[in-house]
Amino acid sequence: MVDITHKSNTLRIATAQAIIQVSKQETITAIEEGKVPKGDVFSMAKAAGLLGVKKTWEMMPDCHPLPIEYTGIDYEINGLNILITITVKTIYKTGVEVEAMHGASIVALTMYDMLKPIDKGVEISNIKLLSKKGGKSDWKDKFRKDLTASVIVCSDTISAGQKEDRAGLAICEKLKSFNVAIDNYSVVPDEVEIIQDEVSKSKNKHDLLIFTGGTGMSVRDVTPEAVRPLLDREIDGVMEAARSYGQERTPFSMLSRGVAGTAGKTVVLTLPGSTKGASETMDALFPALLHIFKIIGGGRHD
């Protein structure tokens, strides 16, 4: 199976369609009047479709088991065609497109099986996905392409050349994947004045200022203390989301003291210094966080 552990739970919706084509009007009449020998076609097919949706993961090798929180099945008769529409919803890490299409196919097959004794010309056609919502694909191409960022690594050991940075570089790579340009990348020691100077230099110059390191509980972890006084407005929900995401992956996330907010029109984030912690926080926040620039208007004073 594809690894989806890095994804966040979001509302996922998929709608699929299948079409049953009968060969004579008498078949439609038998369905409408409840005279099909095998029983109520629409009710039986709906029950089968509900089971089909829930059992998709048992039939498709690469499908993940997931909670099905809504399935709606509707029919529309159009001449000799019966349009089957099925909508599936879940709040999970991956979408329900296959579940919706599988359900539609099971509904169609059930109808075919029930109708074949009275109509040898029944056909199934056009099993397809009509729409989907949810997940990061919803955010694709919806953000500005001219955003810039400054990434600052806060670490005594890295600034002294005793270790190599990986967290900052991981942040840069993730930003680039969202078309955010890296205008500045640098390493500084865990000193309040130096960290605050980086905030002053980036304020209204870069759209994003991301610090990595110094958010833990050691004596030298001072990034939140340095940054917080310089924020015009804190955005508590940002780091609440990051810690909630992290807590599902390691209980140590509760020890992160990261803060987020705005300095002028620059969005400032303080991320953990570990590569895994930084990467997971980026996964938790992006690309949804980029929506903020539609609200505050983006921010560089060129």
N, C-alpha and C positions, 0 to 999 in steps of 0.2 A: 504493500500500500504506500501511497505517497504520504510523506510526513507533513501533517498539518498542525503539529503542536505549536508552531510559532504564530499561528493565526489567532485572531480574536473572535469571540462569539458575536455575531451580528444577525439581524433579521434577514433571512434569506427567503425569497419568494420565486417560484417558477410556475409558469403556465404552459401546458402542452396541449396538443390537439391530435385527434385521430378521426378519420372519416370512414364510416361504413356506407357502402353503396349497395342497395338492394336492386333487384332486377325488375320488380313489378310493384304496382301500387297496392296490390292485395297484401303484400308483406307489411307495408306501413300501416295499413288499416288493421291488420291482426295485432300489431304491436300496440296501437292506440286503443284498441278495444279489449286488450288483455286476452286474446284468443290464440296466442302462440302455445302449442302443446307443452313445451318445457317450462312454461310459467311466465311471470312478469319480467320481461326482458330488461327494462330499465332498472328495476330494483335489484335483480340478480347481478347484472353487470356492474352496478355501482358497488355492491358488496364485494365483488371480486376485485374491483379496482382499488378499493380501500386496502384490502389485504395485499394486493400487488405493490402498492406504494410502500407499505411497512416492511415488506420482505425483499425489497430491492437489493439490499446489501447481501442477502443470502444467495442471490442469483448472479450478481455482477462481481467478479473477483476483486476489482480495485475500488469498489464502493465502500465507504465507511458506514458503520452502524451510526445512526443519528436519531434524535428525537423528532418524530413527526408531530407537529403541534396543530396542524390544520390540513385537511384535504377536502376540497370542494369539487364535485363532479356535476357537470351540467350537460344537457342534451338540447340540440336544436334540429328539427326536421326541416329540410329544404328540398322539396321534390322527392327524389328517390335517395337522397343523401341524409345521413344522420351524423351531425357534427358533434363530436365528443370533446368537451373542454374540461381540463382538470388542472386545478391550482393547488400547489403544495406550499406550506410555510413551515419554517423552523427557525429557532434561534440557535445557531451553531457556527462552527468554524468553516464549514464547507457548504456548497450550494446543493439544491434539490432538483436540478434540471433532469438528471437521470431518473430520479424517483417519479417526477411528473410524467416523463415519457414512458417509463415502464408501466405506470398506472394506466395511462391512456391506451397502451397496447393490450393490457390485460382486459380492460373494459371492452375493447374492440374484439378481441378473441372470444370473450365470453358471449358477446352478442352474435358473433359468427356461428359459434357452436349451437346457440339456441335457435338460430334462424335457418340453419342449413336443412333441417327436415322439411321446411315448407318453401325454401327458395335456394335452388342449386347455383344461382348466379350471384350470391353475395360476395362482395370484395372489400378488402381493407386497404386504405390508402392514406397517404399524407400524415404519417405519424411524425410530428415535428415539434420543436420548441417554439413557442410564440413569444415568450418574454422571460426575463430573469432580472432579479434585483438582489442586492446585498453583496457584501465583501468589497475588497479593494478595487475590483473592476469597475464599480460604480463611480470611483473617484478618478479613473483614468482620463487624462486630457481635460480635466475640469479646473486646473489651477494655472496660475501665471507661470510663464516660462522664463521670466527675467529675475527671479528671486536669487539673492546671494546670501552667503553664510560665512561666518567666521567660526572656526573650530579651535578651541583652546584646551590643551591638555594640562591639567593641574597636577603636578607630581614632583616632589623633591628628587626622587631617584631617577626619573626619566630626564629631568632638566639637568641633572648632574652627569648624565651619560652612563649611569649604572644599569639601566634597563632600556629596552626599546619599546616605543609606543605601538600598541595594536588597537586600543579602543578608539582613539581619535581617528585613525585611518579607517576603521570600520564605519564610523559615523560619516566620514567623508564619502565613502563608497555608497552608503545608503542614500545620502542626500543627492548624489549624482544620479542615482536611479530614478529620482523624482524631479530631475531637471533643475535642481538647485545648484548654482555655481559656487565653488569654494573660492572665495576671494582671499581668505587668510587661514593659514593653519600654523599654529605655533605651540610651543611647550613652555610653561612657566612653573616656577616653584610654588609651593603651598604658602604663599604670603598674601595677606589680606590686601595690602596696598597695591601689589602687582596685579592681582585679580581685579580689583576695582578699576585700575587703570585700563584694563582690557574692556571693561564695560563702557567707560568713558570714550574710548577710541572707536568702539563699534556703534555707539548710540546714534541712531538715524543715518548711519552709513551703510550698515548691513541689515538685511531683513531678519536674519536669524543670527543669534550669538549662542553657541552651544559650548558649554564647559563640560569636560568629562574628568572626574576625579574629585576627591575631597568632599564627598557627600556622606561619608560613613561616620564612625564613632571614635576614630583615633584622635589623639591630641592635635595632630597636624591637619585634620580634615576641617577646613575653614571656608570652603567655597560658599555654602549657603549663607554663612554669617557675612561674608564679603559682598555677596550679590544682593541680598535682600534689601539693605538700606537704599540701594540705588534704583530699585524698581518703582515705577510710578504706580503700577497696579499689579497685584499678584493674581495668578490664575490657578486657584487651588485645584480645580478639577483636572488639570493636566497631569499633575504628579499623583493625584488620587488614582487616575486611570493607569498610570505607569506602575504604581505600587500594587494595585489590584491585579494587573496582568502578571507582574513578577511574582506575586504571592502564590499564584497558581502553579508556579514552576519551581520556586524555592522559598522556604519560610524565612530566609535571611533578608528578603525584600523589605520586611518590616523595619529593618535597621537603616534603610536609605532615607536621608534627610533632604533630598533634592527639592528645589523650589523652581517655580516658573512664573514669568510675568512679562511685563513690557517696560522698556526704558525708552521713552519717546515712542517711536513707531517700530522699534526693534524688539522682536520677541526673544527673550532670554530663557534658556533652559540650563539646568545643572543636572548632569547625568552621572551615574556611577562610573568609577574608574576601571572596573574590570571589563574585559572585552565582551564577555557574555552579558553582563549587566547593561552595558551601553547598547549592545545590539538588540537586546530584548526590549529595552526602553524605546528605541527607535521603531521597532516593530509595533509596539503598543500605541505609539503616538502618530506615526506617519502612514499614509499621507493625509489623514483626516485633519491633523493640526494645521495644514496649509490653508484650510478654509478660513482661518483667522484673518488672512490678508484681504479677503473680500469684505471683512467687517471693519478692519482698521484702515484699510485702503493702501496697504503696502507702505514702505516707509522711507526710502532713501532720499536725502536732500543732496542731489548731485551738484 
